[in-house]
Every structure is written in C-alpha cells, then in structure tokens.
Amino acid sequence: MSCSSSYALGSIQDTPEVTSSGAATHDRKAIQRRRHSSFIPQRRKSLVNQIMDGEEALLLKVDLFLSDLERRLESLESYGDLMHVDASIAKTFSTLIAVRERCSHVSEEVIGAGRRRLQIMVETLDARYQGALARAESMNEKARMGIELLDSMLDEFESRAIKLRDQGFANAAGAAESLMGGGRRVMDESLERARGVVDESIGRAMRAAESLEEHVQRAIARAREQGSLKYDELPIPWRVNPHILSGYRFSDSKIECVRSIFGVSNETVNIWSHALGFFVVLSVAFYFYPTSANFSLYTKTDVFIAAVFFFAAYMTATAVLGIAGTILPWHPTFNGQDMAWLRVGFFIGLAATGFMPIFQIILTRGSAWAYEFYVDSNLLKSLLVYVLGACVYASKVPERWFPGAFDFFGNAHNLWHLAVLGGIIYHYTAMLQFFSGAFERAQLECPTY
C-alpha cells in the first residue's frame, strides 16, 4: 500500500429555479416571505445527477454529493431546539454527520483519495444493505446506485424533519391555548409518529463507516507492531488476492512505505525484481551491446537506417504502450479491485503485440520462411515467456492450489515479474542474432533477405 493523497471537495452554490407560471411565481414569493430562519430549501434532484458519466466524473459526483450533504446538514442544525425534544432525531442527525466525516477522514489517511472513498461507500452499502446493490454489475454502477440510495434517504429525512417541526409547533400552540393535559398528549403522539425520521438503514450505514475507519486504524497500528498483516486483518477494500494469506504491508506515510522496501513482505520479490530489471536493461544498453561484435561493424548510416525502420515499424506503438504500462499502475482506478480484468487484459495485449510482425512476415514472405525465421531465433521464446507470465498472473497459480504456501516467493505475481525479465533477455539475444544475420546476408550480396 502506498501513501495517502487527498481529493479536494468542491463547493456547490444553489441557483434559483425558474418556473413557467405566473401563479407559481406568486406562490414562490409568498413562500419566501413566510420562510423561517430554519427553513430548508428544496434541493434540486438534478444537483448530482447532472454530472456526466465516466470514471473521473463519478469521483466528482461522490464529492459533489458529500459537499451537498454537508450543506444540507448545516441547514438542519437550525432545528437545534427540536433536536433536544426528540433524542431519536438528534441521533439520526449525528449519524449523518458521522458518515460524512468518517468517509472523508478515511480518504485522507490512505492511498487514492477519490477512488478509496468511492470503494468505502460501496463496501459500506454492500455490507449493510445486502441485496440493494445486487443489480449492479460493476463497481461504478454500485457507486451510482449507492449515491442515489443515500440521496433518497437524506431527502426523506429532510421531509420528515420539516413535518416534525410543523407538527411540533402546531401541537405546542394547541397545548398552550388549551392548557390541558390532552394537548400535551396530542403533541407527544405527533412527535412519536415523527420518530419515523430515524431510519435504521442510516444507523447501519454509520456503524459500517465507523467500523471501516476503526478497521483501517487498527490495521495501521497492527502493521507498525507486527511489520506485516494477514489477509483477514486487511480492511475490505485492500483484500485483492485471497490466496496470499500473509506478509501484507500497510502504512499511511511515504517514509514508512519506502522503509518497507528493505523489509520482508509478500511484495519483496516484486519490488526487487523491478530493480533487477532496471539494472539489466541499463547494462544491456550501456555495456553488453556496445561491447558486442556487431556493434563495432556498424556505421552511422546503418544506425540511421535502422532507426528509421524501427520508428516506422512498431517502436512508436510499443513505446506508447510501454509508457502507458508505466503510468497506469499508479492510477487508483487501474488498481481498483473491480479492474483486475483490465490490468490482466492490458498486459496480455501488450505481450500479444509482439506477434504482429509474425503476421506481416507470413503475408510478405510466406509461412515456411516465417517458421524458420522465428524457430531459429530466441524471439519466439521471448514472446511465449511474456504471454505465459501474463496468463500465470491472471490465473493466480500456484497460490490458488496451495493458499499460504507461496505468500513470499513463487506466487503468480512473482513468476510474472521473472517472466518479464526472461522475455527481456531472450529478446536481446534474438536482436543480436538478427543483426548478425543481416551482416551475413549483406556480405553475400543478398540484401533482400
């Protein structure tokens, strides 16, 4: 787990609604003149729903909803006197505040503020409203349904609170006028009926959010004490591979994250295989290739023609894919639990691009020539190692067969990293073979092949 980042909340300013009727305008003005200082404006239903679809828009929609929730809760604070009359309303009011604050607090403590906050909301609703989000097929659909559910709950709370205020004022006035015990009884009965404003589902949401926050804090504290966590000690949003049972890092600061690189965890092999690959590529580029026999035979013209060929052929496309493969793993959306299919598909597709030249050679020179060309070189081995590693990573083998046995070494993620290293080495040796063959064909005055 990486360190935390923050996601800024935007502020929403209400704009006046436009009516098409003169009578409606007159009624609105009359209502505005009768407004009490604690009046809660009717919220426009399109405030959140007007936001366009998309991943970034969905994260913005969550922030807009939380910002709007804060504004509406501030309006409800003007009901302070009424809250003291009915403790259940005060509890519901504090529950809504707690849900808002805890979701915001957790997002500030952990990685990927917007995405994590969205995941926390969905996990909370899934845990406490079982079946409510069952129709949704993806995390994004669940998030949209969750926003609508919470939005409707808050609307109902506001409408019931307004009725409670009006009924309480009316009954209190009747009791004062009659000075009879029956008047107080009527007021108590009306207040009792208004207790429906306490929605048990909101209480469940508050308890779920509080439980998740406490789980995150306990996980951070336990990781500092033990050094690593077990799978069932992780908060739900961080449980990705149930077959890796131990060795999980969990920290809330960049310094602790960097320090964990030098510790032992189920990410140790992954981290240092990246470092090993980095030095392998540097050594090939600046030592092994410059000292090879072919390098001394090159002229500047050879380098220029080869460079034009590479950029005109596939290097531009593969460079774009390589840059994307470097940037995407840092994006919270790409790392989401529901985006495993995208991660696997991307890396398998990246490996599959290596087969594109095969089809070109088959079309231009025939399958027999292409077969001899690839079988005699290490390029086919490189491509097969790449694809095999990606398939192993997708299948979660061998830890799927022996959970807990490959937590620190030998799991699918480790094997995938090692396969990438093997593919790099095979690819380099294949390039040396190709260049040697090109020089031999040039000496035999057969440049076509």
N, C-alpha and C positions, 0 to 999 in steps of 0.2 A: 504494500500500500504506500502510495506517495503522500506528499504533504498537502496541506489544505490550501484551498483558494476560496475566494469569495465571489458571490454573484450579487451584483447591485440590484436593489429593488427600485423600480420606477414608481414615481408618484402619479396618481390619477386625479385629474380635475374634472368634476362633473360639468357638463354643458347643459344648458336649458333645453328641454324638449320642445318641439314645435307641434302645435295642434292645428287641425284644419278647420275647426268650427269656432264661430264667434261665441257661441254659448259655452263651449268647452273652455275658451279663453277666459270668459267671465267667471266660470266656476273655479278655474285655477286661481284667479286673482283673489276670489273670495276665500279660498282655502289658505292661500298665502297670508291673508290678513289675519286668519284665525290661528296661525301656527303658534304652537307653544315653543318655548326655548329648547325643549327636549324633543322637538319633532324630528322624526327620522325620515328623510326624503325617500321617495320610492325609487329604488335602484333600477337602472335600466338593465334589462335582461341581456342586452347585446354588449355590455361592457367588456366581458371576457370573450364571448363567442364571436365577436367581430374580428378577432385576430386570425390571420391567415394560417393555414396548416403548414406543417413542417417541423423538423426536429428543433431548430433554434426558436421557431415561433411557439412551439409547445412549452419550452422552458420559459419563454417570456410570458406565456399565458399563465403558468403557475405563479410567477412573480406578480403579475397583474392581479390575480385572484387574492394572493396574500396581502398585497397593498390595499386592495379594496376591502378585504376583511378587516384590516386594521382601521380603516376609515369608519367602517360601519360599527365596529366595536367602540370606537371613541364616541360615536353618536349615542350608543346605548348607555354609556357611562352617565349621561344626563338623567337616567332613570334611578339614580342612586338611592333616593328615598324609598322608591318602590322595591328596590332590591332588598332593603332591610326588612320590609314587611314579609316578603316571601323568600325564605332561605334557598328554596329549590332554584329560583331564578338566578340568585346570586351564584349558586354553584354552576349552573349552566353557563353563565356569563364568564366566570373564571375558567371554565373548561375550554371555551372557545379561545380565550386569551392564551391558555397553556398550549393548546395545539399549535397556534400560530408561532409562539415564542420558541417552543421546543424544536419544531421543524427548522426554523431559522437558525437556532443555536447549533443544531447538529450539522447543518450545511456549512457553517463557519469553521467546524472542527475537522472536517475530513475532506478528502480529495473530490474534485469535480462538483462544485457547489450546486449548480443548477441541476445537473443530472442526478446527483445523490439525493437532493431534496425531492425530486420527482419520484425516484425509486422508493424513498422513505414513505411518501404519501401513498403510493400504490401498495407497498407491503403492509402498511397500516390498515388500509381498507380491505385488502385480501384477508388479513388476519382476523379482523373484527366484523366484516360484512361478508361472510362466506357465501358465495353464490351471486353476490351483487355485481361482480365484475366478470362472471364466468363467460359471458357472451363475447368478451373482448379477446382477440387472438394475439395481440401484441402488447408490449409494454406501453407504447404510445396510446393505443386505444384504451387501455385500462386507465391511463392517466387522464385522458379526456373524460371518460365516464366518471372517474373519481372527482374531478373538478365539478362536473355537473351535479353529482350527488351531494357534495359538501355545500355547493352553492344553493341547492334547493333546501337543504336543511337549515341554512342560515336565513333564507327567505322566510321559511315557516316560523323560525324563532322570532324574527322581527315582527311578523304579522301578529303572532300570538302575544308578543310583548306589548304591542300597541293596544290590542284588545284588552289585555290585562290592565293597562294604565287607565283606559277609558272606563272599564267596568269598575275598577277600584275607586276612581274619582266619583262616578255616579253613585255607587253604593255608599261611599263615605258621606256624600252630600245628603243622601236619603236618611242615613243613620243620624246625622246631625240635626236634621229637621224633625224627625220623629222622636228622637231621644228615647227610643225603645230598644229593648234587647233584641227584638225581631230584626231591626235594621242592621245591627251588627252581625246577626246570624246570616242575613242575606248577603252582606259583604263578604263574610267568611266563606260562604258557599260559592260565591262568584270567584273569589280568589282560589278556592280549592279546585274549581273547574279549570282555572287558568294554569294550574300546575302542569298541565299537559305540555307546557312550553319546555319542560325538562325532558328532552329526548334522550332515551337511554343509548341510542346509537352514538350521540355526541360524546356521552360519557365513555363509551367503549373506545372511540377514536382518541380521546385524551389519554386514556390509560395505555393504549397501544403506543402512542407517540412518546409518552413518558417512559414506557418500558424500553423502547428502542434507544432513546437517549441514554438511559441508565445502562443498557447493554453495551453501547459504544464506549461509555466512560469506564465501565468495568473491564472491557476488552483492552483498552489502552493501559489501564493500571496493571492488569494481569500480564500484559506483554512486557511492561517495564520490569516486573518482578521475575518472570519466568524466562524472558528472552524471546519466546515464541508462543503461539497459540495452537490449540487443536481445532479441528474443523467445527465441532459443535460449540466452541467458545467464540466463534466469529459472529458478529451481527449478521442478520439475514442477507442484506444487500451484498455482502462480501463472500457469500458462500457460492462458489462457482463450480468447483470440481469435487464432488462428494467422495471420490475415491482417494484423494490425498487427505489423510486424516490428521496430520500434524506438521509442525515446522512453519507455521504462518507468521509472517512479520505483520505488525500492526502498530503504527506510530502516527503522531499528529504534528510532527515538526520535520523540517528539511534536514536538520542536523542528525536527528535520530535515524532518518531514512538513509543518509549517507553512511552513518556508522554501521548500519545493519548490513552493508555490503561486505564488510570484513568479518561478519559473524556467520554462523551456520544456520541455514534455513532451507526450506524447500525451493527457494529461488537462487541459492548459491551457484549451482551448476549453470543455470540460465544466465546469471549476471556475468560470471567469469568466462563462459563460452562466447558471450558477446565481446568481451575484452580480448580473448584469444583470437577471434575472427578479425578484430580490428588490426591487431599486430600481424596476422597472417597476410592480410591484404596489403598493408604497408610494406612488409618485407618482400612480397612479390613485386610490387610496383617499383620499389627503390633499390632492391638488391638482386633478387634472383633473376628477374627479367633483364635488367641491364647487363648482368654478367653471363647471360646465356650466349650460345654460339650464334644464334640467329641475329641477335641484336647488333653484333659487330659487322654484319653483312648489309645492314640497312643503309640506304641513302636518304637524304631529305625528301627526294621525290617519292621514294617508297612510302615514307611516313605520311606525306601529304595525300597520296592516292588512297592509302588505307584509311586515313581519317575521313576523307570524303565518302568512301564506301560505307564505313561504319555509321556515320551520321545519316546518310541517305537510306540506309537499310533499316536497322532495328534499334540502333543505340538511342535515338531520341525517344522512342516509345518506351523502351525499357528503363531509360533514365527517369522519365516521368513516373512510371510505376514504382521505381526504387525510391524516389523522393516521397511519393505517397505512402509507401510502406514504412518510411522513417517518421513521418508526421502523424499518421493516423493512430498509431498505438498510444500517442499522448493525448488523444481526444477522448473525453469521458463517454461520448456516445458510442464510439467504436469499441470501448472497453466494457460496455454495458452487458449485463447478464443475458439479456434477450438478443444481443447482437453476435453471439457465438457463431451463428451461421455465416454472418458477413465476414468475420475475421477468417474463418476457415476457407470460405469461398474466394476471398481476395488472394490469400497466399497460394491456394491451389491454382487459381487463374494466373498468378504471377509465374509460377513454375511452368504452367502449360504454354505460356508464350514462347518458351524455348523450342517447342515443336513446330512453330510457324515456318522456320527455314526448311524443315524437312519436307513440308508440302510443296514449298517453292521448288526445291531441288527435284522432287518427283515429277512436277509438271514440266520443268525445263530440261531434265536430263534422263528421266526415267527411273523406275523403282529399283532396277538392278544396280544402277550406279549409286543411287542414294543409299541402298543397303550396304554396299561395300564401303562407301564413304563413312558411314556412321559406325558400322560394326568394327572397322579397323581403328577407330579413334576412341578417345575417352569421353566424347561429347554425349553420347547416348547414356553412358554411365552417370554423367553429371545430371542429365535431365531426369533419369529414373530415380536417382537419390533424392533430388528435390521433391518430386511428386510423392515418392514413398514417405518421406518425412512429413509432408503436409497431411497425408492420409492417416498416418500414425497419430499425429496431433489431433486430428478430428475424431478419431475413434477412441481416444483415451486408453489406449493399450500400451503397456501391460497392467497399469494400476486398476483397470476395470476388472481384471480377473483376480488380482490379489490386492485388495484395498489395504493400504497402510504399509505394504512391503516396499514400495518404491517412492516413498514420500520425499526422500532427499537425493536420490540418484536413480536414474534409469526409468523415470516416468516418461510419458508421451511428450511432454514439453521439452525435457532434456534431450530426448532422442531426435526431436525435430531440429533443435539447435545444432546438434552434432551432424545431422544430415546436411544442413546448410553448409557447414564447414567442409564436409566431404565433397559437396557439389562444387564449391569454390575451387578446391584443389584439382578435382577432375577437369573442371572447365579450363583451368590454367594449362594443365598438361595437354589438353586437346588443342588449345590455341598454338602451343609450341609445335605440335605435330602438323597442324595446318600450315603454319609458316614454313616449316621445313619442306613440306610437300610442294608449296608454291615456289620455293627457290629451286627445287629439283626440276620441276616442270619448266621453269624459265631457262635453266641450263640446257635442257633437252629441246629447247625451242618449241615448246608446246604450251603457250600461254593460255590457250582456251580452256584447258583442263588442268 
